[in-house]
Amino acid sequence: MGDLLIIILIAVLIFGKGRAAQARRDLGDTVRNFKNGLHPDEINITPGRKEVEKR
């Protein structure tokens, strides 16, 4: 757990707070798309980020 905290701290120092948040979002999107690629026949009913931001 401590190692992860150090890595996150270094990432924030290098990229800045806003850039680190964007990198986390991009990583989450990548993982979600990868999982959807493994099981393309399943239907995703979760609203996308743009739909959530409109609310």
Steps between C-alpha positions, in 0.01 A plus 500: 500500500785737584663437163182599318479823700857589404429431131187718511693780672773491235239501220329806649833679534596424140169554323319738731159449658289560187712287270508212751118506518478483120747211494286308754189559287680383187628190679146422622361541149772271364425227753123530437548477123730200542241320713228584246724358228526172685120464518351705212165317512412648842298822511638790706221704663735720704473867393810640339705781649342762271149394601591523870660844459181639341299424815 
